[in-house]
């Protein structure tokens, strides 16, 4: 379980954004370092595995259906997350924001959002340590964030980390059956998130 490949070392956030506008593939940015986005990691040159894609899609569709006509919106990995507290930029696999600022059609920068209540990452061998460690640490600095969801690609396993009133994050593991996403007040199941995903 490694970390994403470092693409460019030590540039400023404005320099990163300028490069990203011209780049043919996506990159994430933290502490002056650009990382190859997981969808373009060496083991996933075609943009990610079919299993990874299916799990992301299942989650995004499930969230969209359950949210219905609410003011919340589901984003997939084409929309960039700006973690203002660290001036970091990521492309979460799936995220939900209910922020009026994030959803403002008149906002000057519609290619990013800042105030998700839920972030989900589908794990891969090349990024799992980063997703669990440094990236999660950065995500915890988003005041609006209430839940962080990790979905395994090695078997049916969903981990949900929930922010407590004290600010502490507590994780729960789900291998089957019902799953409640408390930040959104919706229910689904592990089976729904792994629909049509085969493990050999």
Secondary structure by P-SEA (a helix, b strand, c coil): ccccccccccccaaaaaaaaaaccbbbbbccccccccccccccccccccaaaaaaaaaaaaaaaaaaccccbbbbcccbbbbcccccbbbbccbbbbccccccccccccccccccccbbbbbcccccccccccaaaaaaaacccccbbbbbbcccbbbbbbbbccccbbbbbbbcccccccccccccccccccccccccc
